[in-house]
Every structure is written in structure tokens, then in C-alpha cells.
Amino acid sequence: MKLFFGEINNGKAIINDEEQQHIVKVLRMKDGEDIYVTDGKGNVASGKLVIEGKKAGLDVSEIKKDTPDFNPKLHIAIAPTKNIDRIEFFVEKAVEMGISEISIIITEKTERKNINIDKIRKQAVAASKQSLRFHFPVINDAVKLTDFLKNIDPEHTFVAHCHENLERIELKNIPALEQITFLIGPEGDFSEREIQFLSDSNVKAVSLGNQRLRTETAGVFVAAWNYFNMMRN
């Protein structure tokens, strides 16, 4: 399946401009090839590719609306690493494993404050297409941890931290939920003050095992755990 991003309205599919350039100039696809176009909102159109000069279109043969999305829905709020490549790696792998939403949280120990969210969003789209997803994840703007916690549901929110002296539940003991939010801290972990703030916000602490994981590894680990749960449903 050759999947591309675009808009689907009124029985028509319009391929995104950047995607058109990629089809014509990079992939050098031929007129009449079978392709699929998704709007990233659960709708997908199939048909024949139409090449007109430098433009690429779709002669629609079928449109499927509201295709099933992943369940349970996972939202990971993660602190950016100093080396942004590591967060980009996390985004790619988490998207492939069905994550629904990603937030970048700025904490007291966060060294990198400036994040190119548009670049991360493009990577999420690319990973969605590569893994044949018709529902693209939401990539939120970077936000301070304190502001992020103002809008959470404590019953569905968990935090992974390395403070062994504080009570933490095992990942396997988290109850089955349709939606779940996980917070992953920065290099050096959350500060003592942030841990207290999280506790005061009724966010439950979780252990990811005996090993100390890097920020991006912890994010991928949680995404894989959720993906495994999806496969069992």
C-alpha cells in the first residue's frame, strides 16, 4: 500500500502539496498507479494516481470513513532531551506503535527549552504513513509541567520517575483504561519539588522496572507496553 497525506471532502481527495512533489520528483511514480490518501482523521480514499505535469491527483474509486482507531488511547507527556535526535527517535517509534497524543513538557531540569514542534509534527506524519495509520497522533505545543497538570484527569494519569524511596506501582498493575496519560521526566529525572507537586495533583507514580532508563527509552517502553495491550484486546 502506498499511502499519502491529503484532504478528503465531498467524495474527492486532494493530495498535500509536499506529497505531490515527493510523488513526482522523488518517487517518480507513474500515471495510473494504485495509491491511497488519508486525512489523518480516520478517512482514507483509494484509486488511481493522476499525473499532470508537476501535479499529482487521485481518481477516487472508494472512500472509507471513520476507520477504527487504536484503543486504548495513550498520551505521553515527555521532557525533551538535550540531544533532540533522541526525542525524534521516541516520536517515530511511539507513532508506529499507535500513540494517540504527544506533549512536550518543560521541567525544572530541562536543558533544551526551544523545540521545533513543526518538525516533530512532520515526523509524526511520516511515521504514520510508514506504519499505515489512518489516524495521526496529536502533537501539542511545548508546555510547562505546572501548566500541563492543570488539565489532567488524575484517575487516568501516571508518572514514571526514579525516586525509589517513594511509593510506586508496577506497570502491570495499572487497571485497564480507555484513555491513559503518562508523564516521562527529563535527564536527571523530575525534581523533588515536581515530584511533590505531582503527588499533590493525585498523579500516581509507576515503576518501569529495576533498570534506570533514558528519557526516550522510557517513552518507547511505555508505548510498547500500550501496544501490547492493544494487541490483546
C-alpha positions in Angstrom: 0.0 0.0 0.0 1.3 3.4 -1.0 -0.2 5.9 1.5 -0.1 9.7 1.2 -1.4 12.6 3.2 -4.2 14.9 2.0 -7.7 16.2 2.4 -10.9 14.2 1.8 -14.1 16.1 1.2 -17.3 15.7 -0.8 -16.1 12.5 -2.4 -12.8 13.9 -3.5 -9.2 13.6 -2.3 -6.6 16.3 -2.6 -3.0 15.3 -2.1 -0.9 17.6 0.1 1.4 19.9 -1.9 4.6 18.5 -0.4 3.3 15.0 -1.0 2.7 15.8 -4.7 6.3 17.0 -5.1 7.5 13.8 -3.4 5.4 11.7 -5.8 6.5 13.4 -8.9 10.1 14.4 -8.3 11.4 11.9 -5.8 9.4 8.7 -6.2 8.8 9.4 -9.9 5.6 7.5 -9.8 3.6 6.8 -13.0 0.1 7.7 -14.0 -2.4 5.0 -13.2 -0.6 3.5 -10.2 -2.8 2.4 -7.2 -2.4 4.8 -4.2 -4.2 5.7 -1.0 -4.8 9.1 0.6 -5.7 9.7 4.2 -6.6 12.9 6.0 -5.2 11.5 9.3 -8.6 11.7 10.9 -9.7 8.2 10.1 -10.8 8.6 6.5 -9.0 7.0 3.6 -9.5 7.2 -0.2 -8.2 4.8 -2.8 -7.9 5.0 -6.5 -5.6 5.7 -9.4 -2.8 8.2 -9.4 -3.2 11.0 -12.0 -0.1 12.9 -13.0 -0.5 16.3 -14.8 2.9 18.0 -15.2 4.2 18.7 -11.7 0.9 18.0 -10.1 -0.4 14.7 -8.7 -4.0 13.8 -8.0 -6.2 10.9 -7.2 -9.0 9.4 -9.4 -11.1 8.2 -6.4 -12.6 4.7 -6.6 -13.6 4.3 -3.0 -13.6 6.3 0.3 -13.8 4.7 3.7 -14.9 6.9 6.5 -14.3 6.7 10.3 -12.0 3.7 10.2 -11.2 2.2 13.6 -8.6 3.9 15.8 -6.2 2.3 18.3 -7.6 1.5 21.7 -6.7 2.2 24.5 -5.6 5.7 23.6 -2.2 6.7 25.0 -1.0 10.2 25.7 2.7 10.6 26.6 3.9 13.9 28.0 7.7 13.8 27.8 10.5 16.2 28.6 12.8 17.0 25.7 16.3 15.6 25.8 19.4 17.8 25.3 20.1 15.9 22.1 16.9 16.4 20.2 17.6 13.3 17.9 16.7 11.1 20.9 13.2 12.6 21.2 12.7 12.4 17.5 13.6 8.7 17.7 10.9 8.3 20.5 8.3 10.1 18.4 8.9 7.9 15.4 8.7 4.6 17.4 5.8 5.7 19.5 3.8 6.7 16.5 4.5 3.4 14.8 3.1 1.7 17.9 -0.2 3.6 17.9 0.3 6.5 20.3 -2.6 9.0 20.2 -1.1 12.1 21.6 2.3 13.5 22.5 3.0 16.6 24.6 6.5 18.1 25.2 6.7 19.2 28.8 9.3 21.7 30.2 10.5 20.8 33.6 13.0 22.4 36.1 15.8 20.2 34.8 15.0 20.5 31.1 18.1 21.8 29.3 16.6 22.3 25.9 13.8 24.9 26.0 13.4 25.6 22.3 11.7 22.8 20.4 10.8 22.7 16.7 7.3 21.4 17.1 6.6 21.7 13.3 9.5 19.4 12.6 8.2 16.8 15.1 4.7 17.0 13.6 6.1 16.3 10.2 8.0 13.3 11.6 4.8 12.0 13.2 3.0 12.3 9.8 5.8 10.4 8.1 5.8 7.7 10.7 2.0 7.4 10.5 2.2 6.9 6.7 5.1 4.4 7.0 3.1 2.4 9.5 -0.2 2.7 7.5 -2.1 4.7 10.2 -5.3 6.5 9.1 -5.5 8.3 12.5 -2.5 10.6 13.0 -1.5 11.4 16.6 -1.9 14.9 18.1 1.4 16.7 18.7 0.9 19.5 21.2 2.9 22.7 21.6 5.5 22.6 24.4 4.1 23.5 27.8 5.4 23.9 31.3 4.8 20.9 33.6 2.8 23.0 36.1 0.5 24.2 33.3 0.1 20.7 31.8 -1.1 19.4 35.2 -3.9 21.9 35.3 -5.8 20.0 32.6 -5.3 16.3 33.5 -7.6 13.7 34.8 -5.8 12.2 37.8 -7.7 8.9 37.5 -6.1 8.3 34.1 -2.7 9.9 34.7 0.6 8.3 35.8 4.2 9.4 36.1 7.4 7.3 35.7 10.2 8.5 38.0 13.3 7.1 39.6 12.7 8.1 43.2 12.8 4.6 44.8 12.0 5.9 48.3 8.6 6.9 47.2 5.7 4.5 46.6 5.3 3.3 43.0 3.0 0.8 41.5 4.1 -1.8 38.9 3.3 -1.1 35.3 1.4 -4.4 35.1 -0.9 -3.4 37.9 -2.3 -0.4 36.1 -6.0 -1.1 35.5 -7.5 -1.3 32.0 -8.4 2.2 30.9 -9.7 3.5 27.6 -7.5 6.6 27.9 -4.2 6.9 29.8 -1.7 9.7 30.2 1.9 9.0 31.1 4.5 11.6 32.2 8.2 10.9 31.4 10.8 13.1 33.1 14.0 14.7 31.8 17.6 13.6 32.0 18.2 13.7 35.7 14.6 13.0 36.5 11.9 15.3 38.0 13.0 17.5 40.9 11.9 16.8 44.4 9.6 19.8 44.2 8.0 18.5 41.0 7.5 15.0 42.5 5.7 16.6 45.4 3.6 18.7 43.1 2.7 15.6 41.0 1.7 13.8 44.2 -0.4 16.7 45.4 -2.1 16.6 42.0 -3.0 12.9 42.7 -0.9 11.6 39.8 0.1 8.0 40.6 3.8 7.0 40.4 4.8 3.9 38.3 7.9 1.9 38.2 9.2 0.8 34.8 11.5 -1.9 36.3 14.8 -2.2 38.1 16.9 -0.6 35.3 17.3 3.2 35.0 16.0 4.1 31.5 16.9 7.1 29.4 14.1 9.5 28.8 13.4 8.4 25.2 13.8 4.7 26.2 11.2 5.1 28.9 8.8 6.7 26.4 9.3 3.9 23.9 8.9 1.3 26.7 5.5 2.8 27.7 4.4 2.9 24.1 5.4 -0.7 23.6 3.5 -1.7 26.8 0.4 0.0 25.5 0.8 -1.5 22.0 1.0 -5.0 23.6 -2.3 -4.2 25.5 -3.9 -3.2 22.2 -2.9 -6.5 20.5 -4.5 -8.4 23.4 -7.9 -6.6 23.0 
